[in-house]
Amino acid sequence: MILENIPSLYPAGLAVAFAAIIIAFFAMFREKEDIHKLIIVDLIEITGLVVIALLATDLAEALILPGLVVGIAEILA
């Protein structure tokens, strides 16, 4: 039942991901404090990985795991 609805949710997922990217970049230009800019950059990175996961197949496998590892390492550092 859920698997039948996935193709219809694909364009909605792309629209939400691109909307989040636009909002995050707008917030990046408006923000003045550096620590908040770092948090927004992490948000942009995550939404970028979502777009890669939705659009690509083999490329997603090659980029998402290293991207997540680097992102988590940056957050923990």
C-alpha positions in Angstrom: 0.0 0.0 0.0 2.7 2.5 0.9 4.9 1.4 -2.0 2.2 2.3 -4.5 2.1 5.9 -3.2 5.9 6.5 -3.4 6.0 7.6 -7.1 3.4 10.2 -6.4 5.3 11.6 -3.4 8.6 11.9 -5.4 7.9 15.4 -6.9 6.6 16.6 -3.5 9.9 15.5 -1.9 11.9 17.4 -4.5 9.8 20.5 -4.1 10.2 20.4 -0.3 13.9 19.8 -0.6 14.4 22.7 -3.0 12.2 25.0 -0.9 14.3 24.2 2.2 17.5 25.0 0.2 16.1 28.3 -0.9 15.0 29.2 2.7 18.4 28.1 4.1 20.4 30.2 1.6 18.1 33.2 2.3 18.7 32.8 6.0 22.5 32.5 5.3 22.5 36.0 3.7 20.4 37.5 6.5 22.3 36.0 9.5 25.0 38.1 11.1 26.4 35.8 13.8 29.0 33.3 12.8 27.7 30.4 15.0 24.3 30.7 13.5 25.9 30.6 10.0 27.6 27.4 10.8 24.3 25.8 11.9 22.7 27.0 8.6 25.5 25.6 6.6 24.8 22.2 8.2 21.1 22.6 7.2 22.2 23.4 3.6 24.4 20.3 3.6 21.6 18.0 4.8 19.1 19.3 2.2 21.8 19.0 -0.5 22.2 15.3 0.4 18.4 14.9 0.3 18.4 16.2 -3.3 21.3 13.9 -4.2 19.4 11.0 -2.7 16.3 11.8 -4.7 17.9 12.5 -8.0 20.9 10.1 -8.3 21.3 6.4 -7.9 25.0 5.3 -8.0 26.1 8.8 -7.4 24.0 9.0 -4.3 25.6 5.9 -2.9 29.1 7.4 -3.6 28.3 10.8 -2.1 25.9 10.4 0.7 27.9 8.2 3.1 31.1 10.3 2.9 29.0 13.5 3.1 27.3 12.3 6.3 30.5 11.1 7.8 32.2 14.5 7.2 29.1 16.4 8.4 28.9 14.4 11.6 32.6 14.9 12.2 32.2 18.7 11.7 29.3 18.8 14.2 31.2 16.8 16.8 34.5 18.8 16.4 
